[in-house]
Amino acid sequence: MQGAAMVASAKALSAALAIGLSAIATGYAQSRIGPAGAGAMAEKPELSGIAIILVAIPETMVVLGFAIALMIMILIE
């Protein structure tokens, strides 16, 4: 492989890993938080706002993974 092709494939792979691994981690976190939040809301309905916030927090990990992937694709030459 030539140098430019190797850099391009390394960029694509690292960007895919940044998004893919953060999405997998977010899915795992939400799979644990969701049922716990539902169980807590079954016992105390006033906890619904907190449960929604706790489910939404891991979503920022995917957004940050996307930002990192974008920076990799744009900034690395």
C-alpha positions in Angstrom: 0.0 0.0 0.0 1.1 3.5 -0.6 1.4 6.0 2.1 -1.6 8.1 1.3 -3.9 5.0 1.0 -2.6 3.7 4.3 -3.3 7.0 6.0 -6.8 7.2 4.5 -7.7 3.6 5.6 -6.3 4.3 9.1 -8.4 7.5 9.3 -11.5 5.6 8.3 -10.9 2.7 10.8 -10.1 5.0 13.7 -13.2 7.2 13.0 -15.4 4.0 12.8 -13.9 2.8 16.1 -14.6 6.1 17.8 -18.3 6.0 16.9 -18.8 2.3 17.1 -17.2 1.7 20.5 -18.9 4.7 22.0 -22.3 3.5 20.6 -21.7 0.0 22.1 -20.8 1.4 25.5 -23.9 3.7 25.4 -26.1 0.8 24.6 -24.7 -1.3 27.4 -25.1 1.6 29.9 -28.6 2.3 28.8 -29.5 -1.4 29.0 -28.6 -1.3 32.7 -30.0 2.1 33.6 -33.4 1.7 31.9 -34.7 -1.3 33.9 -33.4 0.2 37.1 -35.1 3.5 36.4 -38.4 1.7 35.5 -38.2 -0.3 38.8 -37.5 2.9 40.8 -40.5 4.7 39.1 -42.7 1.7 39.9 -42.0 2.2 43.6 -41.7 6.0 43.6 -43.4 7.8 40.6 -41.7 11.1 41.6 -38.4 9.7 40.4 -39.5 9.9 36.7 -37.5 13.0 35.9 -34.3 11.7 37.4 -34.7 8.4 35.6 -35.2 10.2 32.2 -32.0 12.3 32.9 -30.0 9.2 33.8 -31.0 7.4 30.6 -30.2 10.5 28.5 -26.7 11.1 30.0 -24.9 8.2 28.2 -26.2 9.6 24.9 -23.5 12.3 25.2 -20.9 9.6 24.8 -22.1 8.9 21.3 -22.1 12.6 20.5 -18.6 12.9 21.8 -17.5 9.9 19.8 -19.0 11.5 16.7 -17.1 14.7 17.4 -13.8 12.8 17.8 -14.5 10.9 14.5 -15.2 14.2 12.8 -12.0 15.7 14.1 -10.0 12.6 13.0 -11.4 12.8 9.5 -10.9 16.5 9.1 -7.7 17.3 10.9 -5.5 14.3 10.1 -3.9 14.6 6.6 
